[in-house]
Amino acid sequence: PTRESRTSSPPPSVCKMPFTPPLFKNIGKGIKDLLTKKFDDEKERGKLFTGEVLKFKTKSEDGVTIASYTKYKKGVFFSEITASGSLPKKSSFKLLLNSDRNIELSAKSKGLYKGLAAEIAAKASTKAHKGVLDLQYTQDFFAAQGKFTQTFDKSVLEGEISATIGEDNLSVGAMVPVKFCTKTFAPKVPKGVDEAFSLENFNLGVQMDLKDMSCNLLVKPKGAVELGFVQDVSKCTKLGGKFSVPAEGAKGSPTVALAMSKKMADVSLHGAFDTTGNLKGTISKKYADPKLTASLTFGMDLTKGSDLIQPVGLAIALGDA
């Protein structure tokens, strides 16, 4: 070939990296965790933690992890212990016991089929006995989940079905709750809705993942809307915000919430504030000998005047907890 033909050859094609979108339940998870995870009681999600907690976690040579959680609040102790570990063929198990006489046993496998994960759980308590089946399927450009719960003393199977598609870091998904009458296995029509799969029940979500930022939009039933973002300002600092519009007929007005976290060598600071007047903060410090993390959590309601400062919460995590 001549020199001219060699220099005029087309450039090699650029291959796109495959993109696997998140499951629908994880759309907006970044801002949700930033606004709640470090402040809310992990056993009573949504409630500011104001008691004392002691956590412990260790892993044996056989790969079994033992974790415990003990809470003291208003003169009442609550304790929970879990044991988890690996099983053959990309499988794992988890056993949970707590002082409310609840027992949960679950097994999860990722080796059934490429991209397919399945989890089966049995839950027993003084209130009800339940069985849960959770199926998750992820591939390039597509993710889907079906989670179903059967309460054994009822003839209704409840669940959620969701799917997400994505390309070039943009994900779009939908989720709809479903109910089936297990006696006839016919769709059970939710109260006030003409069809079991009515668009009135749909949840829609959009998420854009950039290099150091993630933005999401969630549209929920009855006109509820959430618009949020999370940004890594630096390697140690994270900032996030969310604008929420309540559902039609619900109490309250649109709110804006902001949160920030900063991690240093052995100290972490987390703070959150919203336009209803709620301010939350957590200060955590890690110690090497003995190996533990101590956290102090406080809350303020700026609308309550003399009751501005609420009780604080103290948590001690031993080992790898």
Residue frames as qw, qx, qy, qz and C-alpha x, y, z in Angstrom:
[[0.000, 0.885, 0.466, 0.000, 0.00, 0.00, 0.00],
 [0.351, 0.595, -0.031, 0.723, 1.09, 3.56, -0.70],
 [0.243, -0.067, -0.501, 0.828, 1.91, 6.05, 2.02],
 [0.334, -0.154, -0.092, -0.925, -1.30, 7.94, 1.20],
 [0.699, -0.257, -0.549, -0.379, -3.49, 4.84, 1.70],
 [0.566, -0.168, -0.672, 0.447, -1.80, 4.09, 5.03],
 [0.107, -0.058, -0.354, 0.927, -2.40, 7.54, 6.44],
 [0.423, -0.114, -0.194, -0.878, -6.01, 7.82, 5.24],
 [0.421, -0.221, -0.879, -0.037, -7.25, 4.66, 6.95],
 [0.471, -0.669, -0.203, -0.537, -10.22, 5.26, 9.29],
 [0.128, -0.494, 0.662, -0.549, -9.51, 5.46, 13.04],
 [0.276, -0.126, -0.948, 0.097, -10.29, 2.37, 15.10],
 [0.467, -0.592, -0.402, -0.519, -13.78, 2.28, 16.54],
 [0.096, -0.365, 0.601, -0.704, -14.23, 3.21, 20.18],
 [0.469, -0.294, -0.829, -0.079, -15.89, 0.46, 22.21],
 [0.438, -0.584, 0.068, -0.680, -18.45, 1.50, 24.80],
 [0.037, 0.172, -0.881, 0.440, -18.09, 0.09, 28.26],
 [0.398, -0.434, -0.763, -0.266, -21.11, -2.03, 29.22],
 [0.199, -0.286, 0.342, -0.873, -23.41, -0.33, 31.72],
 [0.349, -0.359, -0.865, 0.024, -25.53, -2.24, 34.20],
 [0.275, -0.574, -0.046, -0.770, -28.31, -0.06, 35.62],
 [0.121, -0.167, 0.763, -0.612, -29.21, -0.25, 39.32],
 [0.132, -0.452, -0.882, -0.013, -32.21, -2.17, 40.57],
 [0.151, -0.713, -0.328, -0.601, -35.21, 0.14, 40.97],
 [0.632, -0.711, -0.292, 0.101, -34.95, -0.05, 44.79],
 [0.645, -0.318, 0.009, 0.695, -31.46, 1.49, 44.53],
 [0.232, 0.600, 0.264, 0.719, -32.49, 4.53, 42.48],
 [0.253, -0.782, 0.021, -0.569, -32.01, 7.45, 44.86],
 [0.844, -0.392, -0.316, 0.187, -30.37, 5.24, 47.50],
 [0.555, 0.210, -0.230, 0.771, -27.31, 7.52, 47.71],
 [0.129, -0.464, 0.094, -0.871, -29.21, 10.59, 48.91],
 [0.754, -0.486, -0.271, -0.348, -31.53, 8.48, 51.11],
 [0.826, -0.190, -0.346, 0.401, -28.55, 7.00, 52.95],
 [0.356, 0.282, -0.193, 0.870, -26.86, 10.39, 53.29],
 [0.335, -0.493, -0.040, -0.802, -30.01, 11.90, 54.82],
 [0.797, -0.416, -0.050, -0.435, -30.90, 9.05, 57.18],
 [0.869, 0.064, -0.474, 0.127, -28.38, 6.26, 57.63],
 [0.442, 0.225, -0.538, 0.681, -26.08, 7.88, 60.21],
 [0.232, -0.265, 0.301, -0.886, -28.89, 9.42, 62.26],
 [0.767, -0.182, -0.154, -0.596, -31.93, 7.14, 62.22],
 [0.612, -0.308, 0.688, -0.238, -32.27, 4.12, 64.47],
 [0.228, 0.312, -0.817, -0.428, -31.30, 1.24, 62.20],
 [0.006, 0.221, 0.971, -0.091, -34.01, -0.94, 63.77],
 [0.170, 0.740, 0.568, -0.317, -36.68, 1.78, 63.55],
 [0.387, 0.150, 0.385, 0.824, -35.90, 3.45, 60.24],
 [0.051, -0.680, -0.396, -0.614, -37.22, 6.99, 60.07],
 [0.530, -0.825, -0.187, -0.062, -36.95, 7.68, 63.82],
 [0.184, 0.774, -0.453, 0.403, -34.10, 9.72, 65.24],
 [0.775, -0.130, -0.559, 0.265, -32.01, 7.50, 67.51],
 [0.197, -0.744, 0.242, -0.591, -31.96, 8.82, 71.11],
 [0.889, -0.445, 0.037, -0.099, -31.03, 5.75, 73.16],
 [0.240, -0.686, 0.679, 0.106, -27.79, 3.86, 73.87],
 [0.926, 0.320, -0.121, -0.160, -26.53, 1.16, 71.54],
 [0.400, -0.575, 0.697, 0.153, -23.78, -1.43, 71.81],
 [0.857, 0.450, -0.125, -0.215, -22.77, -3.29, 68.64],
 [0.462, -0.522, 0.696, 0.173, -20.26, -6.08, 68.15],
 [0.842, 0.489, -0.087, -0.209, -19.08, -7.90, 65.03],
 [0.339, -0.574, 0.725, 0.173, -16.47, -10.59, 64.50],
 [0.804, 0.407, -0.309, -0.304, -15.55, -13.15, 61.83],
 [0.811, -0.366, 0.456, 0.021, -14.32, -16.67, 62.56],
 [0.198, -0.450, 0.750, 0.443, -11.65, -18.60, 60.68],
 [0.384, 0.291, 0.865, 0.141, -14.44, -20.60, 59.01],
 [0.029, 0.202, 0.439, 0.875, -15.86, -17.42, 57.48],
 [0.273, -0.677, -0.676, -0.098, -18.89, -17.18, 59.77],
 [0.073, 0.371, -0.149, 0.914, -19.71, -13.63, 60.86],
 [0.346, -0.585, -0.696, 0.232, -21.36, -13.05, 64.24],
 [0.047, 0.359, -0.010, 0.932, -22.94, -9.65, 64.89],
 [0.261, -0.569, -0.725, 0.287, -24.94, -8.36, 67.83],
 [0.041, -0.470, -0.121, -0.873, -27.00, -5.22, 68.45],
 [0.353, -0.512, -0.696, 0.357, -28.21, -4.13, 71.89],
 [0.024, -0.517, -0.130, -0.845, -30.28, -1.01, 72.53],
 [0.249, -0.460, -0.674, 0.521, -31.41, 0.58, 75.79],
 [0.064, -0.303, -0.233, -0.922, -34.17, 3.16, 75.45],
 [0.514, -0.394, 0.000, -0.762, -36.66, 4.47, 77.99],
 [0.550, -0.352, 0.629, -0.422, -35.96, 1.67, 80.44],
 [0.928, 0.209, 0.237, -0.198, -36.32, -1.14, 77.87],
 [0.293, -0.484, 0.728, 0.387, -33.58, -3.37, 76.44],
 [0.847, 0.462, 0.054, -0.256, -33.71, -4.73, 72.91],
 [0.369, -0.525, 0.710, 0.290, -31.16, -7.28, 71.68],
 [0.844, 0.488, -0.002, -0.223, -30.53, -8.91, 68.34],
 [0.429, -0.503, 0.688, 0.297, -27.91, -11.36, 67.11],
 [0.785, 0.545, -0.091, -0.280, -27.15, -12.52, 63.57],
 [0.578, -0.352, 0.667, 0.313, -24.94, -15.23, 62.15],
 [0.685, 0.680, -0.017, -0.261, -24.04, -15.24, 58.46],
 [0.455, -0.467, 0.673, 0.350, -21.59, -17.04, 56.22],
 [0.413, 0.467, -0.551, -0.554, -20.82, -18.50, 52.82],
 [0.826, 0.076, 0.533, -0.166, -22.12, -21.71, 51.27],
 [0.476, -0.070, 0.690, 0.540, -20.95, -23.59, 48.15],
 [0.297, 0.482, 0.650, 0.506, -21.80, -22.35, 44.63],
 [0.066, 0.281, 0.050, 0.956, -21.81, -18.61, 45.37],
 [0.500, -0.616, -0.512, -0.328, -24.40, -18.99, 48.11],
 [0.103, 0.282, -0.543, 0.784, -24.74, -17.58, 51.61],
 [0.450, -0.558, -0.694, -0.063, -26.96, -17.89, 54.68],
 [0.034, -0.382, 0.314, -0.869, -28.15, -15.64, 57.50],
 [0.476, -0.494, -0.724, 0.062, -29.83, -16.41, 60.81],
 [0.054, -0.434, 0.183, -0.880, -31.34, -13.65, 62.97],
 [0.470, -0.517, -0.701, 0.142, -32.75, -13.84, 66.50],
 [0.024, 0.446, -0.191, 0.874, -33.96, -10.97, 68.68],
 [0.009, -0.078, -0.757, 0.649, -35.53, -10.33, 72.07],
 [0.544, 0.147, 0.065, -0.824, -38.96, -9.65, 70.53],
 [0.641, 0.044, 0.759, -0.103, -39.05, -13.39, 69.78],
 [0.659, 0.670, -0.105, -0.324, -38.53, -12.93, 66.06],
 [0.641, -0.263, 0.642, 0.329, -36.59, -15.52, 64.07],
 [0.601, 0.717, -0.129, -0.327, -35.43, -15.13, 60.47],
 [0.641, -0.239, 0.642, 0.345, -33.55, -17.66, 58.37],
 [0.573, 0.755, -0.033, -0.316, -32.55, -16.83, 54.81],
 [0.687, -0.143, 0.547, 0.457, -30.42, -18.31, 52.05],
 [0.379, 0.831, -0.081, -0.398, -29.17, -16.46, 48.97],
 [0.740, -0.019, 0.534, 0.408, -27.56, -17.79, 45.81],
 [0.247, 0.780, -0.216, -0.534, -25.89, -16.01, 42.89],
 [0.147, -0.375, 0.844, 0.353, -24.83, -19.18, 41.10],
 [0.636, 0.358, 0.631, -0.262, -28.16, -20.38, 39.68],
 [0.597, 0.618, 0.393, 0.329, -27.76, -18.61, 36.33],
 [0.445, 0.094, 0.048, 0.889, -25.61, -15.79, 34.96],
 [0.081, -0.314, -0.077, -0.943, -26.91, -12.51, 36.38],
 [0.627, -0.487, -0.407, -0.452, -29.61, -14.16, 38.51],
 [0.086, 0.210, -0.736, 0.638, -29.68, -13.93, 42.31],
 [0.611, -0.439, -0.508, -0.420, -32.35, -15.60, 44.42],
 [0.004, 0.245, -0.686, 0.686, -33.06, -15.28, 48.12],
 [0.604, -0.429, -0.598, -0.307, -35.52, -17.32, 50.17],
 [0.013, 0.287, -0.582, 0.761, -36.37, -16.31, 53.73],
 [0.512, -0.511, -0.678, -0.129, -38.61, -17.64, 56.49],
 [0.019, -0.366, 0.353, -0.861, -39.70, -15.26, 59.25],
 [0.516, -0.491, -0.701, -0.028, -41.45, -16.26, 62.45],
 [0.007, 0.273, -0.362, 0.891, -42.73, -13.91, 65.14],
 [0.106, 0.302, 0.790, -0.522, -45.44, -13.64, 67.77],
 [0.394, 0.470, 0.110, -0.782, -47.53, -11.63, 65.28],
 [0.808, 0.494, -0.013, -0.319, -47.20, -13.57, 62.01],
 [0.659, -0.231, 0.616, 0.365, -45.21, -16.16, 60.09],
 [0.491, 0.782, -0.084, -0.374, -44.01, -15.17, 56.63],
 [0.767, 0.009, 0.464, 0.443, -42.16, -16.56, 53.67],
 [0.179, 0.864, -0.137, -0.450, -40.24, -14.28, 51.29],
 [0.770, 0.211, 0.425, 0.426, -38.93, -14.91, 47.78],
 [0.049, 0.883, -0.138, -0.446, -36.65, -12.28, 46.22],
 [0.779, 0.271, 0.402, 0.398, -35.48, -12.71, 42.61],
 [0.004, 0.870, -0.167, -0.463, -32.99, -10.27, 41.08],
 [0.785, 0.309, 0.383, 0.375, -31.68, -10.34, 37.50],
 [0.022, -0.885, 0.170, 0.434, -29.00, -7.98, 36.18],
 [0.746, 0.252, 0.391, 0.477, -27.37, -7.79, 32.76],
 [0.255, -0.116, 0.213, 0.936, -25.84, -5.09, 30.60],
 [0.187, -0.148, -0.306, -0.921, -28.44, -2.37, 30.05],
 [0.641, -0.362, -0.418, -0.532, -31.15, -4.18, 32.06],
 [0.077, 0.115, -0.829, 0.542, -32.08, -5.05, 35.66],
 [0.606, -0.358, -0.387, -0.597, -35.25, -6.54, 37.14],
 [0.007, 0.139, -0.827, 0.545, -36.53, -7.65, 40.53],
 [0.628, -0.380, -0.434, -0.522, -39.53, -9.50, 41.88],
 [0.077, 0.174, -0.778, 0.599, -40.01, -9.71, 45.62],
 [0.616, -0.349, -0.467, -0.530, -42.99, -11.60, 47.08],
 [0.089, -0.226, 0.742, -0.625, -44.16, -12.11, 50.67],
 [0.598, -0.317, -0.632, -0.377, -46.67, -14.70, 51.82],
 [0.324, -0.337, 0.565, -0.680, -48.20, -14.33, 55.29],
 [0.181, 0.007, -0.979, -0.095, -49.18, -17.89, 56.17],
 [0.115, 0.417, 0.790, -0.433, -52.36, -17.09, 58.08],
 [0.377, 0.614, 0.090, -0.687, -53.67, -14.98, 55.19],
 [0.713, 0.351, 0.577, 0.190, -54.65, -15.87, 51.65],
 [0.336, 0.940, 0.000, -0.049, -52.92, -12.88, 50.05],
 [0.771, -0.042, 0.160, 0.615, -49.51, -12.90, 48.35],
 [0.059, 0.978, 0.033, -0.195, -48.03, -9.40, 48.31],
 [0.752, -0.071, 0.280, 0.592, -45.09, -8.27, 46.24],
 [0.128, 0.855, -0.134, -0.484, -43.31, -5.74, 44.08],
 [0.777, 0.295, 0.399, 0.387, -42.23, -6.12, 40.48],
 [0.008, 0.905, -0.131, -0.403, -39.73, -3.69, 39.00],
 [0.794, 0.296, 0.284, 0.448, -37.50, -3.26, 35.95],
 [0.116, -0.867, 0.157, 0.458, -34.79, -0.79, 34.96],
 [0.779, 0.460, 0.193, 0.380, -33.10, -0.12, 31.63],
 [0.267, -0.882, 0.134, 0.364, -29.98, 1.98, 31.19],
 [0.761, 0.380, 0.159, 0.501, -27.30, 3.19, 28.81],
 [0.355, 0.533, -0.097, 0.762, -24.50, 5.78, 29.01],
 [0.217, -0.042, -0.597, 0.771, -25.01, 6.12, 32.80],
 [0.449, -0.089, 0.021, -0.889, -28.70, 7.00, 32.41],
 [0.066, -0.155, -0.981, 0.092, -31.19, 4.62, 34.07],
 [0.505, -0.122, -0.081, -0.851, -34.98, 4.62, 33.79],
 [0.181, -0.065, -0.975, 0.110, -37.18, 2.24, 35.77],
 [0.573, -0.320, -0.137, -0.742, -40.64, 1.46, 37.08],
 [0.101, 0.011, -0.933, 0.345, -42.07, -0.51, 39.99],
 [0.581, -0.298, -0.244, -0.717, -45.60, -1.64, 40.76],
 [0.309, -0.184, 0.814, -0.455, -46.91, -3.36, 43.91],
 [0.569, -0.036, -0.649, -0.503, -49.03, -6.44, 43.31],
 [0.478, -0.165, 0.682, -0.529, -51.41, -8.58, 45.35],
 [0.508, 0.043, -0.757, -0.409, -52.71, -12.06, 44.55],
 [0.770, -0.272, 0.281, -0.505, -55.37, -14.10, 46.28],
 [0.007, 0.417, -0.906, -0.070, -53.57, -17.41, 46.82],
 [0.599, 0.171, 0.707, -0.335, -56.81, -19.39, 46.97],
 [0.701, 0.621, 0.342, -0.079, -57.60, -18.67, 43.33],
 [0.550, -0.221, 0.321, 0.739, -54.31, -16.96, 42.40],
 [0.261, 0.762, 0.432, 0.405, -56.30, -14.15, 40.84],
 [0.267, 0.300, -0.168, 0.900, -55.12, -10.52, 41.12],
 [0.251, -0.668, -0.610, 0.345, -56.56, -8.84, 44.19],
 [0.181, 0.726, 0.224, 0.624, -57.77, -5.34, 43.42],
 [0.312, -0.107, -0.447, 0.831, -56.38, -2.76, 45.87],
 [0.003, -0.737, -0.594, 0.324, -58.99, -0.59, 47.54],
 [0.103, 0.839, 0.063, -0.531, -59.95, 2.41, 45.43],
 [0.010, 0.496, -0.647, -0.580, -58.20, 1.18, 42.29],
 [0.799, 0.312, -0.022, -0.513, -60.06, -0.26, 39.33],
 [0.892, 0.318, -0.318, 0.037, -57.28, -2.61, 38.26],
 [0.835, -0.478, 0.039, 0.270, -54.55, -4.41, 40.19],
 [0.639, -0.040, 0.230, 0.733, -51.89, -3.06, 37.81],
 [0.157, 0.936, 0.308, 0.068, -53.38, 0.43, 37.47],
 [0.492, 0.514, -0.117, 0.693, -50.99, 3.25, 36.57],
 [0.376, -0.815, 0.036, -0.439, -52.14, 4.91, 39.80],
 [0.857, -0.497, 0.114, 0.076, -49.95, 2.39, 41.65],
 [0.806, 0.389, -0.076, 0.439, -46.83, 2.81, 39.51],
 [0.413, -0.809, 0.160, 0.387, -43.58, 4.23, 40.84],
 [0.705, 0.650, 0.011, 0.282, -41.27, 5.73, 38.21],
 [0.546, -0.723, 0.183, 0.381, -37.58, 6.53, 38.61],
 [0.641, 0.707, -0.094, 0.284, -34.76, 8.15, 36.62],
 [0.610, -0.702, 0.186, 0.316, -31.11, 8.31, 37.66],
 [0.596, 0.742, -0.209, 0.226, -28.04, 9.83, 35.99],
 [0.785, -0.514, 0.114, 0.325, -24.65, 8.70, 37.30],
 [0.400, 0.869, -0.231, 0.176, -21.77, 11.02, 36.48],
 [0.597, 0.377, -0.556, 0.437, -18.10, 10.84, 37.46],
 [0.236, 0.021, -0.648, 0.724, -18.52, 12.39, 40.90],
 [0.372, 0.077, 0.255, -0.889, -22.25, 13.06, 41.05],
 [0.027, -0.292, -0.937, -0.189, -25.56, 11.20, 40.90],
 [0.348, 0.052, 0.089, -0.932, -28.96, 12.80, 40.24],
 [0.026, -0.246, -0.965, -0.090, -32.32, 11.07, 40.54],
 [0.447, -0.077, -0.037, -0.890, -36.04, 11.67, 40.13],
 [0.019, -0.193, -0.974, 0.119, -38.72, 9.50, 41.76],
 [0.465, -0.144, -0.169, -0.857, -42.44, 9.82, 40.96],
 [0.036, 0.070, 0.945, -0.318, -44.65, 7.96, 43.43],
 [0.087, -0.555, -0.794, -0.232, -48.41, 7.26, 43.60],
 [0.152, -0.863, -0.467, 0.117, -50.83, 10.18, 44.11],
 [0.277, 0.904, 0.021, 0.324, -48.41, 12.75, 42.75],
 [0.603, -0.737, 0.198, 0.233, -45.59, 12.43, 45.30],
 [0.673, 0.667, -0.161, 0.276, -42.26, 13.53, 43.78],
 [0.634, -0.672, 0.191, 0.331, -38.65, 13.37, 45.00],
 [0.609, 0.735, -0.139, 0.264, -35.75, 15.07, 43.21],
 [0.657, -0.709, 0.197, 0.165, -32.29, 14.48, 44.68],
 [0.615, 0.667, -0.359, 0.218, -28.56, 14.56, 44.10],
 [0.773, -0.565, 0.153, 0.244, -25.35, 13.35, 45.76],
 [0.524, 0.785, -0.245, 0.221, -21.93, 14.79, 44.92],
 [0.824, -0.291, -0.084, 0.479, -18.43, 13.81, 45.99],
 [0.042, 0.996, -0.079, -0.001, -16.99, 17.25, 46.63],
 [0.127, 0.704, -0.694, 0.082, -13.65, 15.64, 47.48],
 [0.546, 0.109, -0.829, 0.048, -12.32, 12.26, 48.54],
 [0.209, -0.123, -0.771, 0.589, -13.37, 13.02, 52.12],
 [0.246, 0.291, 0.331, -0.863, -16.47, 15.20, 51.67],
 [0.032, 0.351, 0.850, 0.391, -19.90, 14.31, 50.31],
 [0.234, 0.215, 0.210, -0.925, -22.84, 16.67, 49.77],
 [0.015, -0.321, -0.884, -0.340, -26.45, 15.87, 48.92],
 [0.286, 0.153, 0.245, -0.914, -29.91, 17.37, 48.73],
 [0.038, 0.346, 0.913, 0.214, -33.51, 16.38, 48.10],
 [0.337, 0.024, 0.011, -0.941, -36.65, 18.28, 47.12],
 [0.011, 0.245, 0.969, -0.043, -39.87, 16.46, 48.09],
 [0.437, -0.125, -0.157, -0.876, -43.48, 17.10, 47.15],
 [0.372, 0.005, 0.831, -0.413, -46.00, 15.19, 49.32],
 [0.061, 0.295, 0.894, 0.331, -48.73, 13.03, 47.84],
 [0.286, -0.372, -0.303, -0.830, -52.07, 14.57, 46.97],
 [0.678, -0.551, -0.310, -0.375, -54.16, 14.93, 50.14],
 [0.749, -0.187, -0.434, 0.465, -51.22, 14.27, 52.46],
 [0.339, -0.918, -0.116, 0.171, -50.30, 16.64, 55.27],
 [0.560, -0.466, 0.266, 0.631, -47.37, 19.00, 54.88],
 [0.417, 0.874, -0.054, -0.243, -45.90, 21.11, 52.13],
 [0.804, 0.482, -0.206, 0.280, -42.93, 20.70, 49.77],
 [0.595, -0.759, 0.206, 0.169, -39.64, 20.44, 51.65],
 [0.567, 0.681, -0.418, 0.202, -35.94, 20.77, 50.91],
 [0.827, -0.532, 0.153, 0.101, -33.38, 18.67, 52.78],
 [0.428, 0.760, -0.460, 0.169, -29.59, 19.02, 52.72],
 [0.890, -0.429, 0.131, 0.087, -26.93, 16.69, 54.10],
 [0.391, 0.767, -0.486, 0.153, -23.15, 16.61, 54.27],
 [0.915, -0.376, 0.062, 0.130, -20.56, 14.15, 55.52],
 [0.288, 0.816, -0.473, 0.166, -16.84, 14.58, 56.04],
 [0.959, -0.239, -0.058, 0.141, -14.38, 11.83, 56.89],
 [0.045, 0.857, -0.496, 0.136, -10.96, 12.50, 58.37],
 [0.277, 0.420, -0.854, 0.130, -8.25, 10.17, 59.62],
 [0.227, -0.159, -0.928, 0.250, -10.21, 8.75, 62.56],
 [0.180, 0.416, 0.493, -0.743, -13.15, 11.17, 62.90],
 [0.065, 0.373, 0.719, 0.583, -16.33, 11.40, 60.81],
 [0.173, 0.316, 0.334, -0.871, -18.87, 14.23, 60.82],
 [0.015, 0.391, 0.801, 0.452, -22.41, 13.93, 59.42],
 [0.133, 0.344, 0.377, -0.850, -25.14, 16.56, 59.38],
 [0.043, 0.422, 0.763, 0.487, -28.62, 16.97, 57.88],
 [0.122, 0.354, 0.340, -0.863, -31.17, 19.78, 57.86],
 [0.118, 0.460, 0.751, 0.459, -34.60, 20.25, 56.27],
 [0.080, -0.331, -0.107, -0.934, -37.00, 23.16, 55.88],
 [0.597, -0.584, -0.478, -0.272, -39.40, 21.76, 58.51],
 [0.299, -0.815, 0.303, -0.393, -36.83, 22.78, 61.14],
 [0.951, -0.288, 0.103, 0.052, -35.23, 19.39, 61.84],
 [0.254, 0.784, -0.553, 0.118, -31.47, 19.36, 62.37],
 [0.966, -0.246, 0.073, 0.012, -29.53, 16.14, 62.95],
 [0.256, 0.789, -0.549, 0.107, -25.86, 15.48, 63.54],
 [0.969, -0.232, 0.004, 0.085, -23.48, 12.60, 64.28],
 [0.081, 0.811, -0.572, 0.087, -19.86, 12.66, 65.38],
 [0.997, -0.074, -0.026, 0.012, -17.96, 9.35, 65.13],
 [0.004, -0.798, 0.601, -0.050, -14.43, 8.52, 66.23],
 [0.945, 0.110, -0.309, 0.006, -12.46, 5.32, 65.60],
 [0.416, -0.732, 0.530, -0.100, -9.99, 3.85, 68.07],
 [0.605, 0.442, -0.657, -0.085, -7.30, 1.32, 67.16],
 [0.522, 0.007, -0.791, 0.319, -6.64, -0.24, 70.58],
 [0.488, 0.181, 0.854, -0.005, -9.13, -1.49, 71.55],
 [0.030, 0.110, 0.641, 0.759, -10.73, -1.62, 68.11],
 [0.068, 0.640, 0.719, -0.264, -13.99, 0.31, 68.44],
 [0.073, 0.375, 0.300, 0.874, -16.00, 3.21, 67.03],
 [0.073, -0.512, -0.619, 0.591, -17.88, 5.63, 69.28],
 [0.040, 0.429, 0.478, 0.765, -20.72, 7.76, 67.86],
 [0.010, 0.429, 0.523, -0.736, -22.69, 10.62, 69.40],
 [0.037, 0.444, 0.646, 0.619, -25.98, 11.56, 67.71],
 [0.029, 0.412, 0.460, -0.786, -28.14, 14.58, 68.49],
 [0.122, 0.548, 0.663, 0.495, -31.28, 16.14, 67.06],
 [0.003, 0.307, 0.272, -0.912, -32.89, 19.57, 67.18],
 [0.154, 0.675, 0.677, 0.249, -36.35, 20.78, 66.26],
 [0.242, 0.048, -0.033, 0.969, -35.90, 24.49, 65.55],
 [0.315, -0.469, -0.395, -0.724, -39.66, 25.06, 65.82],
 [0.644, -0.497, -0.581, 0.006, -40.03, 23.97, 69.47],
 [0.184, -0.854, 0.136, -0.466, -38.43, 26.85, 71.32],
 [0.440, -0.656, 0.533, -0.303, -37.48, 25.68, 74.83],
 [0.884, -0.077, 0.460, -0.032, -37.51, 22.03, 73.70],
 [0.425, 0.775, -0.386, -0.264, -34.96, 22.82, 71.01],
 [0.180, 0.491, -0.852, 0.016, -32.46, 20.11, 71.94],
 [0.911, -0.131, -0.197, -0.339, -33.74, 16.54, 71.97],
 [0.770, -0.483, 0.413, 0.047, -32.07, 13.68, 73.91],
 [0.252, 0.676, -0.648, -0.246, -28.83, 12.45, 72.44],
 [0.994, 0.029, -0.001, -0.105, -27.87, 8.93, 71.36],
 [0.172, -0.709, 0.681, 0.063, -24.62, 7.12, 72.07],
 [0.970, 0.205, -0.056, -0.121, -23.42, 4.09, 70.11],
 [0.303, -0.644, 0.692, 0.119, -20.35, 1.93, 70.70],
 [0.906, 0.355, -0.151, -0.175, -19.32, -0.49, 67.92],
 [0.532, -0.576, 0.612, 0.102, -16.73, -3.14, 68.82],
 [0.658, 0.025, 0.683, 0.315, -14.65, -5.12, 66.35],
 [0.190, 0.055, 0.586, 0.786, -15.60, -4.66, 62.70],
 [0.116, 0.687, 0.703, -0.139, -19.15, -3.42, 63.42]]
